[in-house]
Amino acid sequence: MEIQANHRGHCCDEISAGRKKHIKLSMGPLKKQAVIGTWILDRELGGGGQGKVWKVRYARDKHSPPAALKICSDDSAKARARFEREIALLRDQNDPGIVRIRDAGSHDGAPYYVMELAATSLQQVVVADTAGTRMVRDSGMLLLTFLRQAGLALANLHSRGVLHRDVKPSNILLMLDPPEPMKAVLADLGVAAHEQEQGRLTVTHEVVGTPIFRAPEAWLGTHTSASDVYAFGKTLEFVFAGGLPSGVGPGRCSRSPMLTPELWDCLDALLQKACAYKPEDRFEGGRELFEAMPETVVARIGLSGVFARTAPPVPSPAETTLSSAEIAALAGVIARCPAESDWVAIGWLKKETDLTAYQFSLALRRLAELDFVSSTQRMDQDGDAYTVFQPTAAGVRWAHSHPAEVDAAVNPPSPPAEPAASEDDIPF
């Protein structure tokens, strides 16, 4: 699964202020299988006039997970300076809520950096209609958890004196693939700036950011942490209104079956304040906004208590309820590991379960959270690392005490007439 393009742009001739401005590239056109640094281009994922994003793989290790490479496609001095500043800002951040930079360099004079590859973006979750996006979109608790993670990341940026200046759904990426925990991260710091420096980085009255998420004062070239708060509020409205924000000023939260009346009231009040016309009427930066966001407990995705002030009670193993996918994965681990010293590789385990990659990933996360399975890294004869699993004593006890559930998961009844979803139905 990889992030899909939010919008596409091309380097072209522009008409600006009555003059023809030509944006030219010093590098040749990028093509599939081209090598940039130690990375092989796979396919273009999207981007705008100043940068292109490609899915890439590490040339020196065929087993290395894919990544995303962003390269500057505008050779103007301003674009290069902003791109290099984005690299510096990303390298300075040590925050799990900010996209991680893995490598950086220059190709034919164009700066580039490599980051972790996202499964999708918050924008795609709202507007796309696939099995995977529906799975995330239809869970109000899961969406709130991702939004709280992004809100905390914004708060941490502000605590370091950094303004994002382009907060929007397409810049909140969702990392959903194993082995990392599911999380949301802020991305695209291309126009970000330290609060005291933004005057030197932006010409007088130059407007940055995306119009429908832009605060009223930002239209005049004035951007503060309150402007980021406004943009985040409009992002919340985009998510919970199911589309474009209502317009400039206070937002409204649409009624939805996935929102309780209490949760709706909380979100609606939050949008009113976050998107107030006057900056002084909004939350005082990302920290206050984060603390105002509803707390959630999402135990089934392995994020229980991470952002809640009080961790929820953990049920005893005997009382724990597992989904059919989790039971199937647990049964597969137990069946392949009859002795305490046995381990099963994740590849073999996946082949023996009738689960999609997404279901399999969620099931293993849940089992690991409950301490029903444990995992470690092994090295093959070529020196490549791979993940192996084995059941814990708690996992074996649960299976032995729930024989009917295990049998139903391992030997399910005949499927209905409608064909089961394949992995092609799941990608974002």
C-alpha positions, 0 to 999 in steps of 0.5 A: 500500500502506498500513498496516492497522489493528492494533486499533480502539477507539471513544470510549465510556462506560467503567465504571472503579472503580465510576464512570461516566467519559464520554469526550467529543470537542470536535470533530465526527465526522471523515469522508472528504474532510474537511480538517484543516489542509492535509490531506484525509482519505481513509480511517480506518486505525485507532487506539484510544481516545486517537487515530485514524489516517487516510490523507491527501493533501496538499491543495495538491499532487495529486502528493504521496505519501499520508501518515498523520494521527494526531489525538487523539480523547480530550479529557481533559487527560492524553490531550492532554498525552501526545499533545502530548508525543509530537509534541515527542518525534518532532520531537526525533528525527533518526533514520531508525529513528523515524517521521518527522513531516511536519506538526502542528497543532490541529483543533477543539482536538484536536492532530494530526500527520502522518507518513510512511505505512507499507506495513504493520506487523511484526504484520501481516507475522506474522498476515496472509496476503497475497502481500505479507506472505508475501513478507516473512515467508518471508525470514528475512534480510529479517525480521532486517534489519528487526528490527535496524533497529528494535533500533538505533532503540530503542538510539538512543532509550535513548542519549538517555534516552528510554523507549518503554514500548510496544514491540510488533510493531504499533508497528514499521512497515515502509516498503516503497514507493519512492522511499525505501529499504525500512526498519523504523521505531519508531512510537507514542511516545504513552506514551514518556518521558524516564527521569528524567521518567516519574514525573511523567507516570505516576501511582503504579502506573499501568500502561502498555504492552501486557500480552503484551509488558509486563515483570514490573516494568512491571506494578507501574508501574516502567519502565526501559530493561530493560523496553523490552528485555524488550518487544523480546525478546517482539516477537522471540518473536512474529515467530519463534514465528509468533504470541503470545509464550509468556508472562511470562519467557524466550521461546523461538524456534520451529524454522523452515525459514527459520532455520539451526541456528546462527541458531536457537541465536543467537536462542533464546539472545537471547530467553532473556536479553532476556526474563529475569524480573529486569531485571538479568539482561537486556541493558543497554539497547537498544545491547547488545541491538542488538549481540547480534542476528545480523548479516545480509547482504540484498544483494537488497533494497538494504540490503547492509552497512548494519547488518553490521560488515563489508560483503560483497564486491560481485560484478563486473557480469559475475558479477551474477545478476539476477532475471527482474523485474530483467532486465525492468525493465533491458531496459525502461530500455535500450529507452526510452533509446537515446541517452545523453541519454535518460531514461524516466519511472517511470510510462511504464516501469511500464506497459511491464513486466508486473510488479506495483507491488511487484515493480517497486519491488524490481527498481528498487532492486536495479538502482540498488544495482548501479549498472545504472540511475540516477535523477533528478528532473524538473519538468513544465510545472505545476512538479510533480516526477517521477522519471526513469531511464536505464541506466548503462554497467554496465547496458548492458554486463550486458544485452549480455553476457546476451542469452539472459537478456534475451530470456527476460525480455522474451519469457517463455513462455506463462503456466501455467493458474493466473492470474498475481497482479495488483496486488490480490493484493499489497497489505498 
